[in-house]
């Protein structure tokens, strides 16, 4: 054929060789090309280079991260609105900028003027951090590629929008695409990225679950806005432990590290019925926190069970064991349990502290000698026995450090024996009406 049937021109057709189809291909289509085989390498032959970490200058944050930020890593920081996520990231960038590192703050929620107002009350070189207020993903990626910062904060990932997708910013498709493209650029340019994420009403990270799988580290910033204390925990960490936790206190000049949180909590502990001190473990370090309980007669059926700082289901289990195996009944009373300071305790070692606090409140008797709080820890079994928990030596040492002796631990064997040792007058005193 010498003439093109489309344009009508002559001698414009070029000859091309059609690829031959394999015998097993369907419909005469060419089979896909075979992949290139690679030679496996044993793990003993793999060389793992030691990558220097970037210190943020915030000891509590660096410890939770595993020693600092790893270049090319992605860290997802989640928390309730107003908890202090922007303050924490701004302080970290300010310290890094003061140490001579290239930084960048990308905000999709605030204007540069608003960011400056917050930076003015923060210590360090927070005012030296370059800022960009942008929500378009292409613009943000182009800026990162041009500026090549060592550390970048994106506040927040739910505000960025990819133009090629039809969904609104923050939708599942948008968050997935934004996180994926930021991840590829960060790995290629060796940029440590801190992604600030929103949370749902229940406190879980908003967005698709793939967001947590894409990043290298997931941090949860917890606490109550009305309280001064904040707790930072690692839910996932490819470069460190997930057992560490950092404690901060919100002050006028930003977040302040609480290096010795036990001293704060023990000093504020009350000497009243329903108060004991729990020797808990926050990662690899012990922490003394006050557990308070209030038992009040109720006219409601069923009575209320309110827990703040511990799991409500765990409280129900402790109350059931108290009534069945220790003779401390609360079936017709409202029970309120609170971990003072806005701290949340999720370990089973808090069972004994909750039980002793409720027993003390129900009998109206101060636990111990009344001069100093009673320290305790231990897991509670369904048959009333006390079970051992991890790191008992560290818990004991922390309690002894503040003069809280003796420490009630699983060596008491049963819950009934532990209550008798702490509330000696409770056995002879009748139950409250």
Secondary structure, DSSP 8 states (H G I E B T S, - for coil): --B-TTT--BS-----------TT-GGG--------------GGG-------EE--S-HHHHHHHTSSEETT-EEEEEE-TTSSHHHHHHHHHHHHHHTT--EEEEESSS-HHHHHHHHTTSSSSGGGS-EEE--BHHHHHHHHHHH--SEEEEE-GGG-B-TTS-S-TTSHHHHHHHHHHHHHHHHHHT-EEEEEE-B-TTSSB-S-THHHHHSSEEEEEEE-TTSSEEEEEEEEETTS-SS-EEEEEEETTEEEE-TTHHHHHHHH---STTEEEEEEEETTEEEEEEEEEEEEE--SSS--EEEESS-HHHHHHHHHHHHHHSS---TTEEEEEEEGGG----SGGGHHHHHHHHHHHHHT--STTSSS--EE--EE-TTSBEE--S-HHHHHHHHHHTT--S-B-GGG-BHHHHHHHH-TTTTTS----
